[in-house]
Amino acid sequence: MILLYPLAVVWPAGWAWHHGAPYQSHYFMMIVGVYATLGVFLCNAARHPEANLSLIWFAVCSSVVHAAIMAVQSFSSGHHMGHLWGDVPALLLVAIVLSVLVRSSGIGRPAER
């Protein structure tokens, strides 16, 4: 999430929804700000995941929703198909990795008696 801006510079068709440099879009820079902030908070949450489950599950759920919306929008506007190989898989990968890590850690399960 912290790498969103550099990825858009290297491969704009897979990450940016506009033509030109990433900094030329106010919308894209807003998204970069939101995701970079979320990335920093997730890195901090990794220190004590049991105390930050709601943030971690928010990242999982919002990533899936964001990926679904972007996938639909990619098909509805033909010149954004690169996002099916960039943003969409990256968001789903984030959701899968975070979900697997939380589930496999046993965090959030009721204690056995």
The 8 nearest C-alpha neighbors of each residue, nearest first, counted from 0:
[[1, 38, 2, 34, 3, 35, 37, 31],
 [0, 2, 35, 38, 3, 34, 39, 4],
 [1, 3, 0, 5, 4, 6, 35, 7],
 [4, 2, 6, 0, 1, 5, 7, 31],
 [3, 5, 7, 6, 2, 31, 8, 21],
 [6, 4, 8, 7, 2, 3, 9, 10],
 [7, 5, 9, 3, 8, 4, 10, 2],
 [8, 6, 11, 14, 4, 10, 5, 9],
 [7, 9, 5, 6, 10, 11, 4, 21],
 [8, 10, 6, 7, 11, 5, 4, 14],
 [11, 9, 7, 12, 13, 8, 6, 14],
 [12, 10, 7, 15, 14, 13, 8, 9],
 [13, 11, 81, 10, 14, 15, 82, 79],
 [14, 12, 85, 82, 81, 11, 10, 86],
 [13, 15, 7, 11, 86, 12, 85, 82],
 [14, 16, 11, 17, 7, 12, 13, 21],
 [17, 15, 14, 79, 18, 12, 27, 11],
 [16, 18, 15, 19, 24, 21, 11, 27],
 [19, 17, 20, 16, 15, 11, 21, 23],
 [18, 20, 21, 23, 17, 24, 22, 11],
 [19, 21, 23, 22, 18, 8, 24, 11],
 [22, 20, 23, 24, 7, 19, 8, 27],
 [21, 23, 24, 20, 28, 25, 27, 19],
 [24, 22, 21, 20, 25, 19, 28, 27],
 [25, 23, 27, 26, 22, 21, 28, 17],
 [24, 26, 28, 27, 29, 23, 22, 21],
 [27, 25, 29, 24, 28, 30, 31, 23],
 [28, 26, 30, 24, 29, 25, 31, 21],
 [27, 29, 31, 25, 30, 26, 32, 22],
 [28, 30, 32, 26, 27, 31, 25, 33],
 [29, 31, 27, 33, 32, 28, 34, 26],
 [32, 30, 28, 34, 29, 33, 35, 27],
 [33, 31, 29, 35, 30, 34, 36, 28],
 [32, 34, 30, 36, 31, 35, 37, 29],
 [35, 33, 37, 31, 36, 0, 32, 38],
 [36, 34, 1, 38, 32, 37, 0, 33],
 [35, 37, 39, 33, 34, 38, 32, 40],
 [36, 38, 34, 40, 35, 39, 41, 33],
 [39, 37, 35, 41, 0, 36, 40, 1],
 [38, 40, 42, 36, 41, 37, 35, 43],
 [39, 41, 43, 37, 42, 38, 44, 36],
 [42, 40, 44, 38, 43, 39, 37, 45],
 [43, 41, 39, 45, 40, 44, 38, 46],
 [42, 44, 40, 41, 45, 46, 39, 47],
 [45, 43, 41, 46, 48, 42, 47, 51],
 [44, 46, 48, 42, 43, 47, 41, 51],
 [45, 47, 44, 43, 48, 42, 49, 41],
 [48, 46, 45, 44, 49, 50, 51, 43],
 [49, 47, 51, 45, 50, 44, 52, 46],
 [48, 50, 47, 51, 52, 106, 107, 44],
 [51, 49, 48, 47, 52, 44, 53, 54],
 [52, 50, 48, 54, 49, 53, 44, 55],
 [53, 51, 55, 54, 49, 56, 50, 48],
 [52, 54, 56, 55, 51, 57, 50, 58],
 [55, 53, 57, 52, 51, 56, 58, 41],
 [54, 56, 52, 58, 57, 53, 59, 51],
 [57, 55, 59, 53, 58, 54, 52, 60],
 [56, 58, 54, 60, 55, 59, 61, 53],
 [59, 57, 55, 56, 61, 60, 62, 54],
 [60, 58, 94, 56, 62, 57, 61, 55],
 [61, 59, 57, 63, 62, 58, 56, 64],
 [60, 62, 64, 58, 63, 59, 57, 65],
 [63, 61, 65, 90, 59, 60, 64, 58],
 [64, 62, 66, 60, 61, 65, 91, 67],
 [63, 65, 61, 67, 66, 62, 68, 60],
 [64, 66, 62, 68, 63, 67, 61, 69],
 [67, 65, 87, 63, 69, 64, 68, 90],
 [68, 66, 70, 64, 69, 65, 63, 71],
 [67, 69, 65, 71, 70, 66, 72, 64],
 [70, 68, 72, 66, 71, 67, 73, 65],
 [69, 71, 73, 67, 72, 68, 66, 83],
 [72, 70, 68, 74, 73, 69, 75, 67],
 [71, 73, 69, 75, 74, 70, 76, 68],
 [74, 72, 79, 70, 80, 71, 76, 75],
 [75, 73, 72, 71, 76, 77, 70, 80],
 [74, 76, 72, 73, 77, 71, 79, 70],
 [77, 75, 74, 73, 78, 79, 72, 80],
 [76, 78, 79, 74, 80, 75, 73, 72],
 [77, 79, 76, 80, 73, 81, 74, 12],
 [80, 78, 73, 81, 77, 82, 76, 16],
 [79, 81, 73, 82, 83, 78, 77, 74],
 [82, 80, 13, 12, 83, 79, 84, 85],
 [83, 81, 13, 85, 86, 84, 80, 79],
 [82, 84, 87, 81, 80, 85, 70, 86],
 [83, 85, 82, 81, 88, 13, 87, 86],
 [86, 84, 13, 82, 83, 87, 14, 88],
 [87, 85, 89, 82, 14, 88, 90, 13],
 [86, 88, 66, 83, 90, 89, 85, 82],
 [89, 87, 91, 90, 86, 92, 85, 84],
 [90, 88, 92, 86, 87, 91, 93, 85],
 [91, 89, 62, 93, 87, 92, 88, 66],
 [90, 92, 94, 88, 93, 89, 63, 95],
 [91, 93, 89, 95, 90, 94, 88, 96],
 [92, 94, 90, 96, 91, 95, 97, 89],
 [95, 93, 59, 91, 97, 92, 96, 62],
 [94, 96, 92, 98, 93, 97, 99, 91],
 [97, 95, 99, 93, 98, 94, 92, 100],
 [96, 98, 100, 94, 99, 95, 93, 101],
 [99, 97, 95, 101, 96, 100, 94, 102],
 [100, 98, 102, 96, 101, 97, 103, 95],
 [99, 101, 97, 103, 98, 102, 104, 96],
 [100, 102, 104, 98, 99, 103, 106, 97],
 [103, 101, 99, 104, 100, 105, 98, 106],
 [104, 102, 100, 105, 101, 99, 106, 98],
 [105, 103, 101, 106, 102, 100, 99, 107],
 [104, 106, 103, 102, 108, 107, 101, 100],
 [107, 105, 104, 108, 49, 101, 102, 48],
 [106, 108, 105, 109, 49, 52, 101, 102],
 [109, 107, 106, 105, 110, 102, 111, 104],
 [110, 108, 111, 107, 106, 105, 112, 49],
 [109, 111, 108, 112, 107, 105, 106, 104],
 [112, 110, 109, 108, 105, 107, 106, 104],
 [111, 110, 109, 108, 105, 107, 106, 104]]
